[in-house]
Amino acid sequence: MEDSESSSEMPSYKVTSEIYKENKYSDQAIGGNNRISKFIFKHPPFLIKQLFEKQKPRYDKDGDLIVEREKEGTLSIEHCTSTELKLVGLQLWRGAFLLADFILANPDLFKDKTILELGSGVGLTSIIASSVAKKVICTDVNIGDILKLIARNFENNKQYVKCKVNIAEVNFLNLKWAKELCKDFKTVDIILAADVIYDDSITEGFVKTLGKLLDPKPSTIAYVALEKRFVFTISDLDSVAPMYEEFLRCVARNNFNWTIEEIKLDFPKYFQYERLKQMLLMKIKRAP
């Protein structure tokens, strides 16, 4: 994450995701700070079959069947390239691509499941999840018209959407949810979250939100992706990842009896981004 200060009378700090330097994409300005970018990704076998099974077989000049093994596609994603910290959900971050890769590499884990994404941002991970799930509930706090932006992104990528999608507001700092949303949440099998651990109050709210969702249904599994951002502190005389450690402290403070398993990042990389060693994918569920 890169910080820059504007030259206005009151300093206004903005952040820019590194993903725009790492991912090969073409983009188009659509007004203001918003752009639509086309992110290239390799299709795994299940997606090739899903997208192309209705096409007529193709043959080469020798009459041999052409098998689509290395097909690539694009996601057309509307997003911002620079925002204030409170609007970082309008950008794309590495964790979303990591989580999307995990889904594409393990479709059987998500097939025919009801999936809830928390802090969905621009919706990239939920769009990928919708290619295998039974239902996707895509949520975020509705600032910067982000829910409308998510809806546009689903519409722009409808060729990948194979299930029912519900886009709704969930604010980590307000756990009073509408009755219909609570009813929806009782059906959730898998929870996804990427890049939501970056601020003390947001992290605390996320942990409490996750606790409320995991408590009533022990079989629910959460997959949480983040990037450990290390800083050197005088007090520790070492480089530490303060927000990751704050996440663990929040879990302990709230007495949540969870098992937290770190997933090896040795699964295929379908999107074009730098999978840094400080990236982390956690599998979280209630302890038996």
N, C-alpha and C positions, 0 to 999 in steps of 0.2 A: 504494500500500500504506500503510495507516495503522497506527501503533503505539499501543498502550495498555498501561499498567502496572497490574497488579492490586494490591490492598492487603494481600496476604498477607505473612507475615514475610519470606520470600525473594521478591524481585521476580520476577514471571513476566510476560514480555512476550508480547503477542499481536498478531496482525496481522488486519486485515479488508480484504477486497478491495473496491475502489471499485465493482465491477460491480453491487453490490446497490442502489446509488443511481441507476444509469444504465439499468437494464434493467427494463422493465415486466413484472412477474410477480406471481403470487399464490403464497403459500406456506402450508405447513401444518407445524406442529411435530410431530415424531414421537418425541420423547423425547431428553433430554440436549440437546446442541448441534446435533443433526441436524434438518434440515428437508427437505421435498420441495417444490421450486419448479417452477412451470410457466412455461417461457420461450417466448415467442411468437416465431415466425420465419416469414418469407414463403417459400412454396414456389417454387423455380425451375421452369421448364417441364418438365424431365425428371422431377421428383418429382411434379408434378401428374399427369402421364401415368401414372407408376408406381403412384400411390396410387389413382387414380380411373378407370383404364382399364376395370376390371371393372364399374363402376357403369353402370346403365342411363342412356342419354342423357336430359337434361332440356331442356324447351322452355318458352319464355315464352308469355304469353297470345296473342301473334301467331303462334305456331307456329315461332318461330325457335330454333335450337339454342343453349342456354346453354353458353358456353365458359368453363371455369374458368381465369382468367388471374391472378387476384390472391388465390389461396387461401392462407390462413395456417394454420399448425399450431402445436403446442406440444410441447416436450420436457419430460417430467417427470423432474427430476433431484434425487436425494438428495444433500445436501451439508451442510457446516457453514458458519456465517457468521463465525466467529472462531476462530482456532487459534493454537497456538504455531508458531514458524517451521518446526520440523521436520515439522509436519503440514499445511503449506499446501496440499498436494495434495488435501486434503479440501474445499477451497474452489474457486470458479470465478474465473478471471482473464481479462482482456481478450484475451490471446494465443490462448486456446482458441476464442473467438468469431471472431477474425480468421482463424484457420486453417480453422474450419468454413465461414466465408464463402467462402474461397478454393476449397474443395472444391465447394461448391454452385455457384459461378460457373464452375468448370472441370471438370465431371464427366468429360469425355473423357480428361483426364490420369490419372484414377484408375479408370476403368472396367475391370473384370476384372483388376485388379492385386492382388498380395498386399502388404498395407500393414501396417507395424509402427509403432505409436506408442510412444515412450519417454516416461516420466513422464506417463502418461495422466491422472493425477488422478482425477476422478470419471467420466471416460469420455465426456464430451460430444463431443469431436472424433472419437473412434473410432466413436461411434454414427452420426454424420453420414457418416463414411467408409464404414461398412458398408452404406449405401444404394446404393453404386455398385461397391464392390470385389468381388473374387473371394473374398478372405479377409482378415480383420483380426486381427492379433496385438496385443492391448492389454496394456501392461505398466506396472508401477510397483513401487517398493519396498513390501513388504507391512507397513506400520505403520498403526495405527489401523484395522485390518480393511478397508483400502481395496480389496483385491481382491474381497471379498464385496460391498462397496458398489457397485463397478463392475458386478458381475454383476446386482445388483438393478436398476441403471439400464438395463442392456441389456434386462432382462425388462420393465421399465416402459415401454420404448419399442420393443417388438418389431415394431410396425407399420412401422418404418423400417429394420429389420435384414433385409437381403436376401442375406446371405452367411454363411459359416462364421466363427465368432469363437472365438479362443483367448485366455483371460485368464491371464497368467502373471507371475511376479515377475522383475523385472530391477533389480538394485541397481547404480547407477553406481560404487559403491565396491568392487564384487566382480565381476570379469570372468570368474570361473569358472562357466560356465553348464552346465546339465544337457545331456546328449547329445541328448535329444529337442528341446530348445529350439534348440540349435545347428543341428540338422537343419532345423528350421522357418525359422531365420534365413537359410539358404542360398537359400530361395525368395523372399525379400523383394525387391520391386521399388521400393517407396517407403517412406521413413522419415519419420514426423511427430514433431515435438516442439514444445510450446508452454510458455512460462513456466518453463523449467527452468534458466535462467541468472540466478541470484540470490544465489549463495553461492560463495566461492572453491573449497572442496573439491568441492562438487556440480558446479560448472562444469568443473573439471579432470576429474572422473570422467565427466561427460557427453561431453566431447571425446574421451577415451580410448575410451569405449563406441562413439561414432560412428565413430571411426577403425577399431576392430576390425570393425565391420559394413560399412563402405565398402571396406575393403582387398581382400577376396576377390572382390568383384563390382563392377567399374568402372561398370556400367550403372545401379547403384542411385542414386537421387536422394533427397536429404533436404530437407525443407521445415521450417525452424525459425522460429517466431514468438516475438518477445519485445518487451518495452517498455523502451526506454532510459530508465532512471531517473536523471535528472541531479542531481548534488550539486555545491555550490561548495566547492573545496578551496583552502586557503592556499598549498599547495605549487605548485599550477598557476595560482593567481590567475584561475581560470576555472571555469565549470560543466562537469563531465565526467560521462560515463556509465561508472562504474568497472567494472561487471560485464560490459558489452558489450566494453569494452577488455580486460578480463581474459580473456574468451572468445577474442579474437583473439590474445592473448599465448599462451594455452594451445595454440592451433593451431600457432603458430610454434615453441613450445618442443618440441612433439612431432614437429616436422618433417613434418607432414601436407601433402602436395601436393594441396591442394583448390582448386577454383574456387568462390568465394563471390559469388553474384550477388544484388543487392537487387531484389526484385520490387516494381513500382509498385503502390501500394494504391488503384488506380482501378477495381477490380472492385466489383460491387454489394454492398451491405450488407443481408444478410437478417435478421440478429439485431439486437436493440436494445441498442446500447452506444456509447460514445464512441470513435470511431476517431482517437486522438490522433496528432499529427504525429510524435511520438517512437516510435511503434510501428514495428516492422521485421519484414519477412518475407524470409528468406534462402533461396535455392536453393543447395544445397551438393552437390558431387559430386567424385570424383577427377579431377584434371587429366589430360588425355590424355598 
